[in-house]
Amino acid sequence: MPCEKCKNGKTKWGKTGSCKYDSVAECEEDNKDYYEDMKETKIVELVIADDSQELAIDAISLVTSPAIEQDFVFFGKEKNNLTFAKVDEEKRMLVSPALIPNKQIFRHDPNTDSDYYVYFSPDTVRKASELYLKHNNHHKATYQHQDRVSGVLTVESWIKEGDSDKSKLYGYDLPNGTWFVKMKIENDELWEKIKAGELKGLSIEGYFTNKFEQMQKTKPTTEQILSAFNELVRDGKITTMSKAKRFELGLADDVEKLTQQAKALIPDLTRDIDGIKVSEKNVATESKRLTKREAILEKADKKKRELARAFESATDDASTAQREVRESESTLQSNKKSIDFLNKRLGKTKSKATKVKSNLAKKLSALEKAAKDLGVKIPTGQASQLLNKLTGLL
């Protein structure tokens, strides 16, 4: 802030102004044109450059006029100077904010003779606090951003995350996301300057870059640019916009929303398009396979029909054969019965024929003997023939 407190309790305009104002309000009222012009002043968000993270917060400097406009608070036996850091006379401790998120810090560029403001987002503040400890910079300190000093050690570092934060115990009422540090001062000379009120606060030393310049180096997406631009406007960090530009901002906001919607739809579109491609490939493969299988099925049906006809013919042949077999079996049984019947009858006939043969043979022999004794010739040829035939049959 251009209005600064003087040691005598008065207020001066800027670092080189005279201490003539009784209050900051009086100073600002007398220089209200400056604040009107300030609305036109460029506001730059500083971020940590990707290639200089190790040097993001290289050191913390003890200064007379802290850029964040928050003095130390210290506590000791005298319990004085609650505007710097709380100091414990025996422990030599002080507590102070190191960075305040979204706090506009006045800067002047001597190369262009222009004024501007810088600020750090909550994410940048948190990242800076983490890198400060990660790269073992907690023992590095300077005096008025000039001389490196020893005997200064950061023993605590935290980010305020709620109304119950312990920073309130030290009298601070700063926004969530503020980076606080607690430092032990073993340097006697610095300690005396702190107690005397000569040193009032902390100021960080590090390497940061303009967020938009950083985005240009890394070729940001349209979504990132729109998001950063709208963030500046929503936070009131860009106020010099004509109605036309405000209207364009509305369009930009619409574009950002539509970009988010498009981003959300792209995975679904990609998923379905890829799914269709896979399905189309499967359709082509299955179509070829279907053609081959249909040909195989047609061939199988033809063979089935041929086999069906052959089966029908074989069935007819089987039926005929079965009928003929039954006929043969019936004829065989009939003939067997006839044989049995004839054998039985033949047996009876043979029995009779045997008796007739025996009697005929005896009688024929007796007849031939008697005819021989009588000297006569009796015809017995037929009887002999029948006897021989009967003998042959038996």
Buried (B, 14 or more C-beta within 10 A) or exposed (E): BBBBBEEEEBBBBBEEBEBEBEEEEBBBEBBEEBEEEBEEBBBBBBBBBEEBBEBBBBBBBBBBBBBBBBBBBBBBEEEEBBBBBBBBBEEBBBBBBBBBBBBBBBBEEEEEEEBBBBBBBBEBBBBBBBBBEEBEBBEBBBBEEEEEBEBBBBEEBBBBEEEEBEBEEBEBEBEEBBBBBBBBBEBEEBBEBBBEBEBBBBBBBBBBBBBBEBBEEEEBEEBEBBBBBBBBBEBEBBEEEEEEEEEEBEEBBEBBEEBEEEEEEEEEEEEEEEEEEEEEEEEEEEEEEEEEEEEEEEEEEEEEEEEEEEEEEEEEEEEEEEEEEEEEEEEEEEEEEEEEEEEEEEEEEBEEBEEEBEEBBEEBEEEBEEBEEEEEEEEBEEBBEBBEEBEEEE
